[in-house]
Amino acid sequence: MTKTTLYLGNKNYSSWSLRGWLAAKMSGIEFEEEVIPLGEPETSETIRKYSPSGRVPVLHHDGFVVWDSLAIGEYLAGIVRRHLWPGDDHARAIARSVSAEMHGGFMALREELPMNVRRSYSEHEIGHEAQADINRITAIWRDCRSRFGKGGPFLFGRLSLADAAYAPVVTRFRTYGVTLEGSAADYAEAVLDLPEMKSWAQDARNEPMEQERYEFD
């Protein structure tokens, strides 16, 4: 029997882990998950037992190792033969483009609004650069919904890996009280309503670990 394990960081804080985990859930494969607490003295050593890059998420599938959230999604899409990307050529190109933009950009947002699923900071001050990132993200959401969103509530209608890429941002917007309107607000609500997202959030709330650098008084 094929053994599949996904190694994750704390569900409350690890946005990259959420992306990889959602991709695995979308694929429909059966897998075990193991959370490695981040920010502990032994964290780096423990992760390097499983991940060549020393980062999570990392997928172990029947002896094969994949250690990047986008690569995990691509790999799973290939082995399960499911359309985890949009079927239309143009939509698929845009979906990959906006996912790559999320993967490699929005550094101010990451720095100023770290993922913290179980907290709420409705009066958190948002800097100019982070606000510019928010504006770009919501523009992406509106554009994708307008051009490709027929047939469902997600960026390309049905759920795809592009939604996995942006799901952690949706939690950030809720945590920090970012005001959303129109199709962007509807999209965020659809993501948060996913059973998988509710399950992840519940697990995050139940975690005992805390990292002070991601906690604001």
N, C-alpha and C positions, 0 to 999 in steps of 0.2 A: 504493500500500500504506500502511495506517495505521501510523504510527510511534508507539511507546509507550516512554517512558523514565521510570524511577522513580529519583529522586535521594535518596540516603540519607546519613546520618552514619555514623561508624565502627560496624561491626557489633558490636564488643566492648562499646560503651558506650551506643549510641543505642536506647533502648527504644521510642521513638516510631517509629523507622525499622523496627524489627522488626514492629510492628503493621501498618504500611502494606504492608510486603513480604509478610507472611503473607496479608493480604487479597488482594494481587495474585496470589499463588500459588494461593489457594483459588478465585479466579475462573477460572483456566485460560487467561487471556490470555497471549499472548507479549509479553514486554517486555525491554528492556535495563535494566540497573541501573548507576548511577554513584555511587560512594562519594566524598563530600566530607569530607576529614579535619576533625574538629572541633577547636576550641581553637588553631588556627593564626592568625597575623596576618592572613592573607588570607581566612579562613573566611567571615566575614560578607559581604564583598564578593562572593565566589564564589557563596554561596547565594542572594543577592539577584538574581543574574542569572537564576535559575530560579524563585524563590519570592517572591510578593508579601509574605508575612509575614516573610521572612528566616529561616524555619525549615524543617526537614526532618522527615518525608518530604514530597516534592512530586511529583505525577504529571503528566506531560505526555502527553496522548493526542490525537494528530492535531490539534495546535494548541490544544487545550483544557487548562487548568491547574487542578489540584485540590491544595490544600496543607494538608490536615488528615487525620490517620489515619482518623478515623471517617468523614469525608466521602469519602475515597478508597474505603473499603469500600462505602459506600452507592452511590457513583457506579458502581463496578464491578459491584455486584449488579444495577443497573439496565441497564447496557449488555450484560451477558452473559446476563441473564434466568435466572440460577441462584439457587437458594434459599440464599443465604449467611446469612440469618437463619432461625430455625425457622419452619416453615409454620403451626403452630397460633397463633391470635391471642394467646392468653394467654402462651404460651411466648415468642413474639416480643416482646411488651411487656416481659416480665421480662428477656429477653436484651438489649434496648436499654437498659433501666434499669440493669442491672449494668455494662454497657459504659460508659454515661455516668458512672456512679459512679467507675469506674476512671479514666476520662478526666479527670475534674475533681477527684478527691480523693486521699486517702492521701499527703498531703504529707510527713508524718514518715517514712514508708517510703521515699519517693523520696530524701529528704535523707540519711537514715542508712544506707540500703542501696542505694547507686547500682548500676546494672547494670554488671557486669564479668564477662563470660561465661567468660573464660579463667583466672580466679583462684578460689581456695578459701580462705575464712576461717572455719574451723569453730569458732573460739573468739571470734568477734567479739561484743562486748557490744551487746545490743539494748536501747534505751531504752524507757521506759514507753509513750510515744506511738506509737512504731513497732510495739511489741508489740500495742497496741490495733488498729492497722491490720491487722496479721497476723491477729489474731483475727476481725476483720470479714471479711477476704478469705476465710479458710477457712470461715467460716459461710456466705458466699455460695456457695462451691463445694459444700458439703454440701447446702445447700437446693436448688440447681439440679439436682444429681445425683439427689437424692431425688425431686423433683417431676417432672423433665422428662428424666431421663437414660436412659430405656429406649431400647434400640436402638443403643447405642454407648458408648464410654468417656468422652465429652466432656461439657461442662456441659449440653448439650441433646441428648444422644445422639450425633448426628452432628456433625462439625466445623462450626463456625460462626464468625461474626465476633466473637462473645463470647469464644471461645477465643483469637482473635488479640489481643483486648484484654488478656487475662490471661497470655499466654505470657511476656512479659518478667518478670512477677512470679515465675513458675515458675523462671526462671533465677536470679533474685535469691535465692529460697529455697534453691536448691542452693548458690549461691556462699557464702552466709553460714550454712550449716548449720542452717537452720530445721527443726525437727522437725515432721513431718506424720504424721498417723495416719488410718487408715480410708479413707473415700472421698476425702478430700483428698489423701492420699498416692497413691492409685491414679490420681487425676486428673492430678496432677503428673507421674507416671511416663508416662502416656499422651501427654501433651504433649511431653515430652522425647524420646519414642520416635518422634515424627513424623519422616519423612525430611527434611522441610523444616527442622525444628529442628536436626537433626544437621548438615545442610549449612551452616546459618547459623553454628553453633558452630565448625565447622571453619574457615570463613572468618574468624571472629573470632580464632581462635587463630593464624591465619597473618598477621594484620595486624601491620605493624611499628610503627604509631603507638601512643604511650602518653600518657595524660593523668594527671599526678601526683595531681591532686585526687581521682581515683577509685581510686587505688592506696593500699593500707594495708600497712604493714610488719608 
